[in-house]
Amino acid sequence: MNNFQIKELLQKRNLKATNTRLNLLVKMDKYGSAMSYSAIQKQMDPIDRVTLYRTLETLKEKGVIHKAFQENNEIYYAICGRKCGENHHHHEHVHFKCLSCKTITCKELKETFQISIPKHEIYKVAINIEGLCESCI
């Protein structure tokens, strides 16, 4: 995504295109896979921890980014697709972690599936898959 596309995305979510938001989203897009909080923090240095946390939470709440993976107290974030919005994250993908190169990517499903549990309402299903990516096989 270029700056114009990022500004357009933020505008659609009723967010100002601040330098922090633009810089963060450009770095996440260029990274090419889900980005850990610590990697984001290093890329955004210098940045106040509270500012970074608030920026990530705002982007998450508005459907711009989503939590893609969590491991060992480290949260990984990825940019959402165009279908996500403020009130609903629409993800029909799984999160794949390569055990060799450690990248975490969102992989679209060829077929969707339904999960149901009797006498329960399901609001969210998150599937994490670990293995070797095509570059590491």
Residue pairs with C-beta under 8 A, 6 or more apart in sequence:
1 9
1 25
1 26
1 29
1 79
3 22
3 26
6 17
6 22
6 25
6 26
6 29
7 17
7 22
9 25
9 64
10 16
10 17
10 21
10 22
10 25
10 64
11 17
13 62
13 63
13 64
13 85
13 86
14 62
14 86
15 21
15 58
15 59
15 62
15 64
20 44
20 47
20 51
20 55
21 55
21 59
23 44
24 40
24 44
24 52
24 55
24 56
24 59
25 59
25 64
25 65
25 79
27 35
27 40
27 43
27 44
28 35
28 40
28 65
28 77
28 78
28 79
29 79
31 39
31 43
32 103
33 78
33 103
33 104
33 105
34 68
34 69
34 76
34 77
34 78
34 95
34 103
34 104
34 105
34 106
35 43
35 76
35 77
35 78
36 74
36 75
36 76
36 77
37 56
37 74
37 75
37 76
37 77
38 74
40 52
40 56
40 77
41 47
41 49
41 52
44 52
56 65
56 77
59 65
60 66
60 67
60 77
61 86
62 85
62 86
63 80
63 84
63 85
63 86
63 87
63 88
63 89
64 79
64 80
64 84
65 77
65 78
65 79
65 80
66 77
66 78
66 80
66 84
66 89
66 91
67 75
67 76
67 77
68 76
68 77
68 78
68 95
68 104
68 106
69 75
69 76
69 95
69 97
69 104
69 128
70 76
71 97
76 95
76 104
78 95
78 104
78 105
78 106
80 89
80 91
81 90
81 91
83 90
84 90
84 91
91 106
92 108
92 109
92 112
93 106
93 107
93 108
93 109
94 106
94 107
94 109
94 127
94 128
94 129
95 104
95 105
95 106
95 107
95 126
95 127
95 128
95 129
96 104
96 105
96 106
96 107
96 128
96 129
96 130
96 131
96 133
97 103
97 104
97 128
97 129
97 130
97 131
98 104
98 105
98 130
98 131
98 132
98 133
98 135
98 136
99 130
99 131
99 132
100 132
100 133
100 136
101 133
101 135
101 136
103 133
105 133
107 129
115 122
115 125
116 122
